[in-house]
Amino acid sequence: MVNNSNFDAFRLAVETVCPGNTVLLDDLGQPSVMVRIPKFNISDVIEGGSNSPHPAFIVNGVEVDEILISKYENIIMQERAYSLPMRDPATYVTFDQAKKYCENKGRGWHMMTNAEWAAIALWCQKNGFLPRGNTAYGKSHEQPQEHGVPTYRYGANNATIGRVATGSGPVSWFHNNSPAGIDGLCGNVWQWVCGMRIMDGEIQIIPDNNSAMGVDENRESTLWKAIMPDGRLVAPGSPGTLKYDSISAGIATTNASNLGAMQLSTERTHPQYTGGSTEEYYAYGQQTFESLGVKSGLVVPEIAKVLGLYPTKAETGGHQGDYFYCRNYGERLPFRGGCWDLLMTAGAFALDIWRTRFFSAPTVGVRAAFIDL
């Protein structure tokens, strides 16, 4: 447990050097460095958007004044997730493990939700700066002089750099281009987010930011809701809900084949794998997020853009080539941000929904958040 005098000095130093940052203790008295994100409206981040709070700031029907996001990709100690600098971020965690490690910390702690991630990505976009990161084996592919401190190497003689230490990169790797920002939203390791999934192509969400309450997100949970084209939330499986559909006809082979582009639709006419609902890793689609198409005649509801599930600027770009990956069969859970070897395809808008909740790898980690519930 942290000594009170040492903790007070640590928190004072963090808050002095990085305004808007603080240090929170969990139920074991262990610290995490957090970044305060004050409430903002949809119209503040999306041109022409609703003059109502972004759903990241609505929990159980109540508006919250702020959310606190782990400043760094998390490490795991005593089955709890912690945000600390100059550490090798935790990896090899499944979706359910990541969720548990965050919720174990006590009331208000939760795995960063898709709504929270999308809110921050949209804020970055609106403010004209999308962070760089470890996207090219320890350095930025855009600016190779930008690099972090290696913490994980692999390959022959461990010569290839993978992960770098949390917070060890330049300020351009922080979400607001300052030391007070959130580190690691682009590259280094993918990060699981909760509150969203697809089931046989159908987009399903936990409403608003209710996922922050640590609710049931198991496969059979009754809390999942599907989205109608007018933005209403309905029971999964209802006719005409939003789905990700492949542009190309699917295949029955079990090869890991790239079928390319996808579109937002109200029906799944082209499951990428035609052999039935399965959670195996067969055919998939991938493309730049901003090139994600839309079914003719479908007007994309605001909620799809607000939650980072469809580009805000599909016509003009503005998402820096971040990639969208999807398998529209079986249950698929999301992670965001990209990892160290994805070059221009990693970024704050990068979205991977082609893995199951049981997936783990040296490229996938976790980030906790906190709301005073």
Secondary structure, DSSP 8 states (H G I E B T S, - for coil): ---HHHHHHHHHHHHHHSTTEEEEE-TTS-EEEEEEEE--BHHHHSTT--SSB-GGGEETTEE-SEEEEESS--EEETTEEE--SS-----S--HHHHHHHHHTT-TTEEE-BHHHHHHHHHHHHHTT-----B-SSSB-SS-TT-B--B--EESGGG-EE--B-TT-S-GGGBTTSSTTS-B-SSBSSEEE-BSEEEETTEEEE-STTGGGG----STT-TT-EEE-TTS-EE-TT-TT--EEEESS--B-S-S--B---EEEESS-S--SB-S-S--S---BEEEEGGG-EE-TT----HHHHHTTSS-TTTTT--STT-EEEE--SSEEEEEEE--TT-GGG-EEEEEEEEE-TT---TTEE--EEE---
